[in-house]
Amino acid sequence: MTQQLPQLPSIQRVFLESIVSSSDPEGRFVEVNGVQAFYKLVIPESHRQLIQKKQLVPNEPNKPVILLLHQILGNQYTWRHLMQPLADATGCHVIAYDSLTFGFTERPTQWEEGKNPYTQEASVEFALQFVNNLGYGGKKIVFVGVSAGAAISCTIAIRYPHLVHSLCLLGPSISPDDQGPPPIGRHILGSAPGRLFLKAALYRYLPLTTLYHDPNSIPDWETVVKPNYRVPLTLPNFYESLSWLMKYFVPLEILPHKRYLAQVPMLYISGDDDKYLHIDKHREIFDDIISVAPSNAKIEFKVIQNCGHLPQDEKPQEVLDSIINFLYRVGI
């Protein structure tokens, strides 16, 4: 009988693990639907101290887990200012991961028919499976999503409301026209010439300064922040996977189901200088949701001054305070 040898990890996996082990030792990997996903997990400092003293950590089965979902062209680094303070203030475990295509998460180059990982639908199921694979399947989830991450969060709240504790949406892109490039743009960027354009444009312009009110107000913008957002440019299969993401991109249907969305506790945060999605459009979308909300709905709208499309980068303390106060009000 011929003995079957164990399957070796792909070169891409070995490469990514090697980079992470030397550059970001706090990061971890977990396999989700055949893809090795990179993530960070923090627990309250008080729990960490109890563990160090070999004492029991309080058993709080009703505590939700907080999941942070980043924007297109972002990665889990965008949550650097929020993770530990959120855990300490709420007593929850806080998790952020690199979504498919971005950061250190693996980028498949082939897949079975009907299992394309680069669709928005796949991103929704990926988020849920990710939480389940980490062992939090029995807990409700506080979703904190920015831009496209907010669209995934809303879709889960609509389809699986029993899994959702609350939504904290930052600069959310939830109408069909706002969830990515227009159809012609997706068609072009999903082609071979479009891939070449992406390589030239992102090498020069990532991170996109138009997403900020004033990027130079962000500490260490040139020396630390920009390099961290540019990490994927040097990793295997980035441009191919981004091109596939554009090619197969179909906006998620969210606002047609706003009655379901309005049942979930929601904090909607917008920057007053959001150049990607104007503040007036954010107000219009929020008003559309609140118009069908029940009288006892816990839905709030917050505008942050001197802030663009990515509040967690530009105004992290204001975002943190708003989220913590909101979660206290709805019961964490």
Rosetta blueprint (number, residue, H / E / L):
1 M L
2 T L
3 Q L
4 Q L
5 L L
6 P L
7 Q L
8 L L
9 P L
10 S L
11 I H
12 Q H
13 R H
14 V H
15 F H
16 L H
17 E H
18 S H
19 I H
20 V H
21 S H
22 S H
23 S H
24 D L
25 P L
26 E L
27 G L
28 R E
29 F E
30 V E
31 E E
32 V E
33 N L
34 G L
35 V E
36 Q E
37 A E
38 F E
39 Y E
40 K E
41 L E
42 V E
43 I L
44 P L
45 E H
46 S H
47 H H
48 R H
49 Q H
50 L H
51 I H
52 Q H
53 K L
54 K L
55 Q L
56 L L
57 V L
58 P L
59 N L
60 E L
61 P L
62 N L
63 K L
64 P L
65 V E
66 I E
67 L E
68 L E
69 L E
70 H L
71 Q L
72 I L
73 L L
74 G L
75 N L
76 Q H
77 Y H
78 T H
79 W H
80 R L
81 H L
82 L L
83 M H
84 Q H
85 P H
86 L H
87 A H
88 D H
89 A H
90 T H
91 G L
92 C L
93 H L
94 V E
95 I E
96 A E
97 Y E
98 D L
99 S L
100 L L
101 T L
102 F L
103 G L
104 F L
105 T L
106 E L
107 R L
108 P L
109 T L
110 Q L
111 W L
112 E L
113 E L
114 G L
115 K L
116 N L
117 P L
118 Y L
119 T L
120 Q H
121 E H
122 A H
123 S H
124 V H
125 E H
126 F H
127 A H
128 L H
129 Q H
130 F H
131 V H
132 N H
133 N H
134 L L
135 G L
136 Y L
137 G L
138 G L
139 K L
140 K L
141 I E
142 V E
143 F E
144 V E
145 G E
146 V E
147 S L
148 A H
149 G H
150 A H
151 A H
152 I H
153 S H
154 C H
155 T H
156 I H
157 A H
158 I H
159 R H
160 Y L
161 P H
162 H H
163 L H
164 V E
165 H E
166 S E
167 L E
168 C E
169 L E
170 L E
171 G L
172 P L
173 S L
174 I L
175 S L
176 P H
177 D H
178 D H
179 Q L
180 G L
181 P L
182 P L
183 P H
184 I H
185 G H
186 R H
187 H H
188 I H
189 L H
190 G L
191 S L
192 A H
193 P H
194 G H
195 R H
196 L H
197 F H
198 L H
199 K H
200 A H
201 A H
202 L H
203 Y H
204 R H
205 Y H
206 L L
207 P L
208 L L
209 T H
210 T H
211 L H
212 Y L
213 H L
214 D L
215 P H
216 N H
217 S H
218 I L
219 P L
220 D L
221 W H
222 E H
223 T H
224 V H
225 V H
226 K H
227 P H
228 N H
229 Y H
230 R L
231 V H
232 P H
233 L H
234 T H
235 L L
236 P L
237 N L
238 F H
239 Y H
240 E H
241 S H
242 L H
243 S H
244 W H
245 L H
246 M H
247 K H
248 Y L
249 F L
250 V L
251 P L
252 L L
253 E L
254 I L
255 L H
256 P H
257 H H
258 K H
259 R H
260 Y H
261 L H
262 A L
263 Q L
264 V L
265 P L
266 M E
267 L E
268 Y E
269 I E
270 S E
271 G E
272 D L
273 D L
274 D L
275 K L
276 Y L
277 L L
278 H L
279 I H
280 D H
281 K H
282 H H
283 R H
284 E H
285 I H
286 F H
287 D H
288 D H
289 I H
290 I H
291 S L
292 V L
293 A L
294 P L
295 S L
296 N L
297 A L
298 K L
299 I E
300 E E
301 F E
302 K E
303 V E
304 I E
305 Q L
306 N L
307 C L
308 G L
309 H L
310 L L
311 P H
312 Q H
313 D H
314 E H
315 K L
316 P H
317 Q H
318 E H
319 V H
320 L H
321 D H
322 S H
323 I H
324 I H
325 N H
326 F H
327 L H
328 Y H
329 R H
330 V H
331 G L
332 I L
